[in-house]
């Protein structure tokens, strides 16, 4: 008579555990991607304020506003959004202070939007670079880049 053998419960549990571990490694984390989308939404929120910097630049023949008041904008802590704690202007650069409704590790992190321009040509419209992007050849940028967000959370156009 032949006996029928099967797998023990312990062997099945080990196989299921291995499959579960491999599945968690194969599925990428969505936290970074979701946060990138939220940062893009914040960039769209502050888009109209770029015009304030442009106007100041053209009216003052190539100089940039030192702060929010000079740019004709509300106080920094009055400009808020779902993911934006405040928007501060320093020497023509828009500094976005993140926080609200974002992961804890991004609270009080800064994303800088810097205007770039062709020197001695104030009639040419400003272009903008986001975060850690390098300025194009032949163009200058005022102020400093204060971006301190991990690359995983930055959208592609800000890396």
Protein Blocks (a to p, Z undefined) as FASTA:
>chain_A
ZZdddddfklmmmmmmmmmmmmmmmpccfklmmmmmmmmmmmmmmmmmmmmmmmmmmmng
oiacfblmlnopacfklpccfklmbdcdeehiacdddhehpafklgoiacdddddddehi
lkbccdddehjbccdehiacehjdfbfcdfklpcfklZZ
